[in-house]
Amino acid sequence: MSTKQFNVVIVGLGFGSEFIPIYKCHPQVNMYGVCRRNETEMHKIADAFEIEKRYTSYDEVLADPNVDFVHINSPIPDHGWMTLKALDAGKHVMCTVPMATTIDECRQIVEKVAETGLKYMMAETVVYSREFLYIKDLYDQGELGDIQYMAASHPQDMEGWPEYWERMIPMHYATHVVSPVLGLMNSRAEYVSCLGSGVISPELAEKSGNQYAVESCHIKLKDSPVAAHIWRFLFDTARQYRESFDVYGTKKSFEWALIEGEEHVLHTAKNPEHEIAQRITAPDFASRLPEAIQKFTTAIQDAEHLSFIQGAGHGGSHPHLAHQFATALADDRDPWPNAVISANWTCVGLCAHESTNKGGEIVRLPDFTLA
Ligand SMILES: NC(=O)c1ccc[n+]([C@@H]2O[C@H](COP(=O)([O-])OP(=O)(O)OC[C@H]3O[C@@H](n4cnc5c(N)ncnc54)[C@H](O)[C@@H]3O)[C@@H](O)[C@H]2O)c1
């Protein structure tokens, strides 16, 4: 293992601060600095975690030659421009989901990564959750058989979250449902068809430019006989938060628990009827990590953050994400998901909303996401 440590600056210290203790313990990362515009709040966090380098300006971070990579955790509308600026400054980028809010920004990021050889990874929590890792193991070992169909849902009532969510469109934050259905077989989405359903309040509709409460989308997987269904809402629909992933194989199928905290269900074909369904809990995968960060699959720093109250620690994914990117830098390989895959996952949602606006017409994913 290389002994080089990569200097990281975390930008945005809400959800972003979750990663500070993980990077502090990771053998290949030096938790170099933090950046937040609100100076008082920034000092509070930097003091608590004893971080010396502090920035209130993103430009100062990018001008610092000691910074190897930025981990961007700013609000969604800022992901695209912040990533592009970091790449222009010669920094590697890990960015929380989604990659960007327009297809053009995704294209620019993919092109810049190809031009510069810098690493880019979208920090998608779902594909490093213990459930996904468990299902992926079952699939890789042939236990599911051939995949016949996948479905994923992400209902979440965003009332009480930062105001910018009122300007968001459900399918523009869809990577938590897109990533598992594409990530399981490492597929790309070829085209989508999406319908809007129900109505949201006129105030929210005016703010976001979207009138539908729910968006429900079918995805055609490229070079595969499989299709998947995903659906989302952000407001005005009654359901507990859930990020579910159901997979149907010829031999075994996995269905996500209906209520958070309950057990999932594994179905085995050809068993006697009453033995087909079995309740299961996904095991933890901390053993895949360096010992120093294993404890973070179950530890949450800020359990009061709405994201953790509703997201229950994102399936223990945070240390896996940090490790994936740190080792990609150390080993000089592409992280997973890399820029092209992240663009395909993000553009599914962007294309889906375009399809919604066209009454469900098929919209093809741009070529630069299929390479
Ligand atoms: N499961 C997941 O993948 C997951 C979970 C939670 C949040 N997130 C993502 O993390 C991001 C942040 O979410 P949050 O809930 O912490 O939001 P938030 O609004 O609470 O925090 C955003 C942070 O970014 C900082 N910021 C904004 N603009 C900045 C700038 N120009 N320079 C430096 N700092 C800036 C703010 O000061 C704040 O600290 C969002 O994009 C969200 O989608 C992802």
Ligand as a Chemical Component Dictionary entry (heavy atoms), coordinates in Angstrom:
data_LIG
# 
_chem_comp.id                   LIG 
_chem_comp.type                 NON-POLYMER 
_chem_comp.pdbx_formal_charge   0 
_chem_comp.three_letter_code    LIG 
# 
loop_
_chem_comp_atom.comp_id 
_chem_comp_atom.atom_id 
_chem_comp_atom.alt_atom_id 
_chem_comp_atom.type_symbol 
_chem_comp_atom.charge 
_chem_comp_atom.model_Cartn_x 
_chem_comp_atom.model_Cartn_y 
_chem_comp_atom.model_Cartn_z 
_chem_comp_atom.pdbx_ordinal 
LIG N1  N1  N 0  -27.407 10.293 1.215  1  
LIG C1  C1  C 0  -26.787 11.282 0.622  2  
LIG O1  O1  O 0  -26.106 11.079 -0.359 3  
LIG C2  C2  C 0  -26.939 12.685 1.154  4  
LIG C3  C3  C 0  -27.477 12.910 2.436  5  
LIG C4  C4  C 0  -27.563 14.230 2.901  6  
LIG C5  C5  C 0  -27.126 15.280 2.107  7  
LIG N2  N2  N 1  -26.619 15.017 0.877  8  
LIG C6  C6  C 0  -26.182 16.127 0.009  9  
LIG O2  O2  O 0  -25.256 16.923 0.708  10 
LIG C7  C7  C 0  -25.421 18.276 0.316  11 
LIG C8  C8  C 0  -25.520 19.140 1.543  12 
LIG O3  O3  O 0  -26.668 18.771 2.259  13 
LIG P1  P1  P 0  -26.972 19.377 3.691  14 
LIG O4  O4  O 0  -28.215 18.741 4.164  15 
LIG O5  O5  O -1 -25.744 19.310 4.514  16 
LIG O6  O6  O 0  -27.246 20.890 3.276  17 
LIG P2  P2  P 0  -27.046 22.203 4.104  18 
LIG O7  O7  O 0  -27.735 23.265 3.313  19 
LIG O8  O8  O 0  -27.388 21.956 5.536  20 
LIG O9  O9  O 0  -25.463 22.421 4.091  21 
LIG C9  C9  C 0  -24.788 22.945 2.976  22 
LIG C10 C10 C 0  -23.441 23.449 3.441  23 
LIG O10 O10 O 0  -22.755 24.007 2.314  24 
LIG C11 C11 C 0  -22.180 25.247 2.686  25 
LIG N3  N3  N 0  -22.012 26.079 1.473  26 
LIG C12 C12 C 0  -22.960 26.517 0.624  27 
LIG N4  N4  N 0  -22.414 27.244 -0.364 28 
LIG C13 C13 C 0  -21.084 27.267 -0.152 29 
LIG C14 C14 C 0  -19.975 27.886 -0.801 30 
LIG N5  N5  N 0  -20.136 28.631 -1.908 31 
LIG N6  N6  N 0  -18.742 27.713 -0.291 32 
LIG C15 C15 C 0  -18.557 26.977 0.813  33 
LIG N7  N7  N 0  -19.566 26.369 1.503  34 
LIG C16 C16 C 0  -20.816 26.512 1.018  35 
LIG C17 C17 C 0  -23.158 25.814 3.683  36 
LIG O11 O11 O 0  -22.544 26.789 4.471  37 
LIG C18 C18 C 0  -23.503 24.548 4.476  38 
LIG O12 O12 O 0  -22.513 24.277 5.439  39 
LIG C19 C19 C 0  -26.630 18.348 -0.575 40 
LIG O13 O13 O 0  -26.220 18.445 -1.899 41 
LIG C20 C20 C 0  -27.325 17.046 -0.351 42 
LIG O14 O14 O 0  -27.963 16.562 -1.506 43 
LIG C21 C21 C 0  -26.503 13.753 0.393  44 
# 
loop_
_chem_comp_bond.comp_id 
_chem_comp_bond.atom_id_1 
_chem_comp_bond.atom_id_2 
_chem_comp_bond.value_order 
_chem_comp_bond.pdbx_ordinal 
LIG N1  C1  SING 1  
LIG C1  O1  DOUB 2  
LIG C1  C2  SING 3  
LIG C2  C3  SING 4  
LIG C2  C21 DOUB 5  
LIG C3  C4  DOUB 6  
LIG C4  C5  SING 7  
LIG C5  N2  DOUB 8  
LIG N2  C6  SING 9  
LIG N2  C21 SING 10 
LIG C6  O2  SING 11 
LIG C6  C20 SING 12 
LIG O2  C7  SING 13 
LIG C7  C8  SING 14 
LIG C7  C19 SING 15 
LIG C8  O3  SING 16 
LIG O3  P1  SING 17 
LIG P1  O4  DOUB 18 
LIG P1  O5  SING 19 
LIG P1  O6  SING 20 
LIG O6  P2  SING 21 
LIG P2  O7  DOUB 22 
LIG P2  O8  SING 23 
LIG P2  O9  SING 24 
LIG O9  C9  SING 25 
LIG C9  C10 SING 26 
LIG C10 O10 SING 27 
LIG C10 C18 SING 28 
LIG O10 C11 SING 29 
LIG C11 N3  SING 30 
LIG C11 C17 SING 31 
LIG N3  C12 SING 32 
LIG N3  C16 SING 33 
LIG C12 N4  DOUB 34 
LIG N4  C13 SING 35 
LIG C13 C14 SING 36 
LIG C13 C16 DOUB 37 
LIG C14 N5  SING 38 
LIG C14 N6  DOUB 39 
LIG N6  C15 SING 40 
LIG C15 N7  DOUB 41 
LIG N7  C16 SING 42 
LIG C17 O11 SING 43 
LIG C17 C18 SING 44 
LIG C18 O12 SING 45 
LIG C19 O13 SING 46 
LIG C19 C20 SING 47 
LIG C20 O14 SING 48 
# 
